[in-house]
Amino acid sequence: MTEDELIILASAITVLSGMGVLLTAWWLWLRSRIKRGANPEELAHMRRAIDDMRLELDSVHRELTDGQQELHERLDFAERLLGQKDTERLPPPS
């Protein structure tokens, strides 16, 4: 894995974690508003916003998983290429 790919992977993990924390905080805030009797229109708006955030979080998670699979395939390919070059350098068996 190259340095750029590691940076992208670390950034994606950071964004995904941050969105999860934000979603959790927002959910706790929403629950407290429900308990004390918030405006139904406001609650509906907040629920839609949370649903949108969940969809975006799922999308980021899917992109991260796809990127991870692609990086794994590239690593396998590079290992196979290196393995072929190593066998070419070995002396023939006696």
C-alpha positions in Angstrom: 0.0 0.0 0.0 1.4 3.4 -0.9 1.5 6.3 1.4 -1.2 8.1 -0.5 -3.6 5.1 -0.2 -2.9 4.9 3.5 -3.7 8.6 3.9 -7.0 8.2 2.0 -7.9 5.1 4.1 -7.0 6.9 7.4 -9.0 10.0 6.3 -12.1 7.9 5.4 -11.9 6.1 8.7 -11.7 9.4 10.5 -14.7 10.8 8.6 -16.7 7.7 9.2 -15.9 7.7 13.0 -16.7 11.4 13.2 -20.0 11.0 11.5 -20.8 8.1 13.9 -20.0 10.3 16.9 -22.1 13.2 15.5 -25.0 10.9 14.7 -24.9 9.5 18.3 -24.8 12.9 19.9 -27.6 14.1 17.7 -29.7 11.1 18.6 -29.1 11.6 22.3 -30.1 15.3 21.9 -33.3 14.3 20.0 -34.2 11.8 22.7 -34.0 14.5 25.3 -36.2 16.8 23.2 -38.7 14.0 22.8 -38.8 13.4 26.6 -39.6 17.0 27.4 -42.2 17.4 24.6 -40.6 19.1 21.6 -42.6 20.5 18.7 -43.8 17.6 16.4 -42.8 19.5 13.2 -39.4 20.1 14.6 -39.0 16.4 15.6 -40.1 15.3 12.1 -37.5 17.6 10.6 -34.8 16.2 12.9 -35.8 12.6 12.1 -35.5 13.3 8.4 -32.1 14.9 9.0 -31.0 11.9 11.0 -32.2 9.6 8.3 -30.2 11.6 5.7 -27.1 11.4 7.9 -27.6 7.6 8.2 -27.8 7.3 4.4 -24.7 9.4 4.0 -22.9 7.3 6.7 -23.9 4.1 4.9 -22.6 5.6 1.6 -19.3 6.5 3.1 -19.0 3.1 4.7 -19.7 1.4 1.4 -17.1 3.6 -0.3 -14.6 2.7 2.4 -15.3 -1.0 2.1 -15.0 -0.9 -1.7 -11.7 1.1 -1.5 -10.4 -1.4 1.0 -11.2 -4.3 -1.3 -9.6 -2.5 -4.2 -6.4 -1.9 -2.1 -6.4 -5.6 -1.1 -6.6 -6.7 -4.7 -3.8 -4.3 -5.7 -1.7 -5.6 -2.8 -2.3 -9.2 -3.9 -1.4 -8.3 -7.5 1.9 -6.6 -6.4 2.7 -9.6 -4.2 2.2 -12.0 -7.2 4.4 -9.8 -9.4 7.1 -9.8 -6.8 6.8 -13.5 -6.3 7.3 -14.0 -10.1 10.4 -11.9 -10.1 11.8 -13.8 -7.1 11.4 -17.2 -8.8 13.1 -15.9 -11.9 16.2 -15.0 -9.9 16.4 -18.3 -8.1 18.9 -20.8 -9.6 17.3 -23.9 -11.2 17.0 -26.9 -8.9 19.8 -29.4 -9.3 
